[in-house]
Amino acid sequence: MRLLLYGINFRPELTGVGKYSGELADWLAGRGHGVEVVTAPPYYPEWRVPAGYRAWAWRQERDGPGNRVRVWRCPLWVPSRVRTMTRLVHLASFAASSAVPLLWRTVVGRPDVLLVVAPTLAIAPAALLAGALARVPVWLHVQDFEVDAMFQLGMAGGGGRLRRLAHGVERWLLARFDRVGSITPNMVARLHQKGVPPQRCFEFPNWVDLDRVRPRPPGEPNRYRQQLGLSSDDVLVLYAGNMGEKQGLELVIDAARALRGRTRIRFLLVGDGAAQQRLMQAAEGLEAIAWLPLQPLEHLEELLASADLHVLPQRADAADLVMPSKLTGMFASGRATVGTAAADTQLGSALEAAGCRVEPGNASALASAISALADDPARRLALGAGGRAFAEQKLGREAILTGFEVQLQGLASNR
């Protein structure tokens, strides 16, 4: 097949949507498909364009193993302070700058399928127009429901009229794609609620490379534990990923404050994001918390193995709007995971099956769970083994992407 992938995030971004889009493009190219990508320069989660890229320039490059993936980078504006209005302008800037390259590569290149990744839904109109002009089927893959999140997480003001307008536009756009997918059963059910017919929906979960992330024996020398000066008796609680507003990391800081008397419990927060500076200010004076920037992908396995316990907070009002992509690596690492989620959410179900779940927003309960697991190494080992088994059964990259490839081929054949 000839495939065109369209989305604002792509490699070399190390977390979130960009990581998965890059791995998807590589895998499809490795299977012999022709893959092109229309995207932006990397900026996430640091919210700045790194050296070697320019925010205000179009450019073409070859990417991936063997340079088999053709990438078109389109300009965008990256705000220095991320607020609701600056975020909207940021998304609109990419939608505007990428529209013509997208139309050109769709009409001239005539892919078999145009695959659109949301966020952001701002690029949906150009994608639908391109598909109609070239008579190409268009698949929308929803990594998170940004419209719902904008209102439920308090990122947008306005009354019911603005909310109804936004949801009406979203519903109108979703109904016009040939296929719409998302990453969990609950998120697919939300697509049904938004008017997408069940026959057009497909569950396409995030995955983990089980060969790249493998359990390491407890007690094995580890650079991160050595860097922090930890002994084998110290219990390291790790969070690694984006530090944005949806993560609810304030809860981890509150839990660390509640555990100040447990000097053998240490916390390591690794990543970057729009909320990082605010979080670091909130944690001032807490000697148990250490911070590191995002780490190179080749160090991921060792970073995850440094933990005795992974922590995964999620705000209650973000339930089933997003599914934390970092959960796949946590489970695959064979270390215990404790997270905050309601029992009836997708994250809650996963934690009930292969981790330790506490109610969202309850710092005292999170601190109690961490303290209990710190005192129970046998239970930590059992939870870690359960998480690895869950990853092997449900999150393996080859099985998930092979199933997705079959669906793409079916959509292409009905062109």
Stockholm file with secondary structure:
# STOCKHOLM 1.0

chainA/1-415         MRLLLYGINFRPELTGVGKYSGELADWLAGRGHGVEVVTAPPYYPEWRVPAGYRAWAWRQERDGPGNRVRVWRCPLWVPSRVRTMTRLVHLASFAASSAVPLLWRTVVGRPDVLLVVAPTLAIAPAALLAGALARVPVWLHVQDFEVDAMFQLGMAGGGGRLRRLAHGVERWLLARFDRVGSITPNMVARLHQKGVPPQRCFEFPNWVDLDRVRPRPPGEPNRYRQQLGLSSDDVLVLYAGNMGEKQGLELVIDAARALRGRTRIRFLLVGDGAAQQRLMQAAEGLEAIAWLPLQPLEHLEELLASADLHVLPQRADAADLVMPSKLTGMFASGRATVGTAAADTQLGSALEAAGCRVEPGNASALASAISALADDPARRLALGAGGRAFAEQKLGREAILTGFEVQLQGLASNR
#=GR chainA/1-415 SS CEEEEECSCCTTCCSHHHHHHHHHHHHHHHTTCEEEEEECCCCTTTTSCCTTCCTTCCEEEEESGGGCEEEEECCCCCCSSCCHHHHHHHHHHHHHHHHHHHHHHHHHHCCSEEEEEESCGGGHHHHHHHHHHHTCCEEEEESBCHHHHHHHTTCCCCCHHHHHHHHHHHHHHHTTSSEEEESSHHHHHHHHHTTCCGGGEEECCCCBCTTTSCCCCTTCCCHHHHHHTCCTTCEEEEEESCCSTTSCTHHHHHHHHHTTTCTTEEEEEECCCTTHHHHHHHTTTCTTEEEECCCCGGGHHHHHHTCSEEEECCCGGGBTTBCCTTHHHHHHTTCEEEEECCTTSHHHHHHHHHSEEECTTCHHHHHHHHHHHHTCHHHHHHHHHHHHHHHHHHCBHHHHHHHHHHHHHHHHHTC
#=GC SS_cons         CEEEEECSCCTTCCSHHHHHHHHHHHHHHHTTCEEEEEECCCCTTTTSCCTTCCTTCCEEEEESGGGCEEEEECCCCCCSSCCHHHHHHHHHHHHHHHHHHHHHHHHHHCCSEEEEEESCGGGHHHHHHHHHHHTCCEEEEESBCHHHHHHHTTCCCCCHHHHHHHHHHHHHHHTTSSEEEESSHHHHHHHHHTTCCGGGEEECCCCBCTTTSCCCCTTCCCHHHHHHTCCTTCEEEEEESCCSTTSCTHHHHHHHHHTTTCTTEEEEEECCCTTHHHHHHHTTTCTTEEEECCCCGGGHHHHHHTCSEEEECCCGGGBTTBCCTTHHHHHHTTCEEEEECCTTSHHHHHHHHHSEEECTTCHHHHHHHHHHHHTCHHHHHHHHHHHHHHHHHHCBHHHHHHHHHHHHHHHHHTC
//
